[in-house]
Amino acid sequence: MGRLDNKVALVTGASRGIGRAVVLAFAQEGAKPVFCARSERELAELAKQLESLGANCFWSSLDISRKEAVDRFVAEAVKSMGRIDVLVNNAAVLGPRVEMSQLPYEDWKSVLGVNADGAFLITQAVLNSAMLKQSSGCIINVISGVGRRAKPRWGAYAVSKFALEGLSQTWAAELEPKGIRVVSLNPGLTRTALRREAEPQEDPETLKTPDAAAHAFVAIAADESGRFQNRSFDLTPSGELVEYKPA
């Protein structure tokens, strides 16, 4: 028996990095993955890997900043899989690493459109199509250290992660009475393409792998300990989940 047997789990930004690792970890624990990203080729490769594991899945290429496309994808996923028990808002783009005074407005809109608007749109669709009707569910929002304490030249990305933490707290307060958990998770420094884009001089061998981070998502989704109730967590370099408490 897997820790997530028969749970339907939707993961955004699943074509690579943490998203891909979480989809595979969920499937290995018995979940039925639903996943999306912009890259159809990488998603098709992931679907083949899941088929080799015997996992039933549903997927589509998707720009989560487009409301009509998001609503259609979620409706089709619920029709195909019957329900959605877990949502992981992982999709994110970095944008230019420049000072805010030099950030082009189009880049600002693009980053906020995916990282904040996209998370809002897909969460709203999942809530109204599945979780509120089920009176159950778990939403995991992937945040960042720069979304808690800003640093220079992280621009729209940092602002979008501040927004996602605020969305997490608002949803947690609204949804707790309805049987739905909302947890925000900062996975810390992880060997991903986005991290390489942000810090190209960094030695990736010093960072945890996406596979090493994925176990935290399984622990939160399964919530066997009862710890993960509407709070914010950090994943330490050693792989420990620690509740975040503002200074």
Phi, psi and omega in degrees: 000128176276161181290343181236031183308126175067007173283139174263121187237122180260127180234125175268160182061044191266002187286340182199176172060219183299318182301313179297316181297322180292318177303313181294319179296319177298316181298320179294340178263012173097002180284160173256107187281139166241132185209158182208161173185182181276334186272104181294322182298313181293325177293320179297321177296320178295319179299321178296321179294321178294321178299323179293337177271355181080019183271134174278125184220166176221133184209163176197148168289142189201137168262106187287357176275356181256111188300313183298320180293320178296312181300320180293315180300313182294318179299318179292324178295316180295320178298320182284317188258346175095334184190172169224122184259330183225137173234127175246111177274090185251334186302135180199150171236155187272310187081174183294139175272074180229166175293150185301329180294340182252003185282119178299141182300323180297323177291320175305310182296321182296314181293311179296328180297322179275307192286327181251302180299317181298317178297320178298312185296314184287326177294316178300318180295317179294318179300311186283334180272334189219295195296320180292326177290326180280339189058038179198159176152164177224126178245125179244118180256124182275112183251196186208154176301327179282356173266006175242321175223111188292150176233155180300143172066023168261354166045227185295331179300311180298316180299319181296326180283328169301316180298319182292324175295320177295320176298319179301313182294321179293312178298320180302315181294323182282327191261343180305316179293347183257011174082017182245128179268143175231120182234135171256140185227125171263106184286353180075190185291117186227148185282082182235166178295323179295319178295321178295322177294322182285321185227072185296340181277351185283143176280110183297337181292345178274356185254153176292152178278158173304322178299322180291333179278334189297331182300330181295323179292322176297315181299318181290316181296320179283324178048051181289337183268345185077009181283331196262070182242096171055050179225176179245136186230154170247144171259116184286164178303332179276357177094013180269138175271122184234131179293135179277128177232114183304143180291000000 
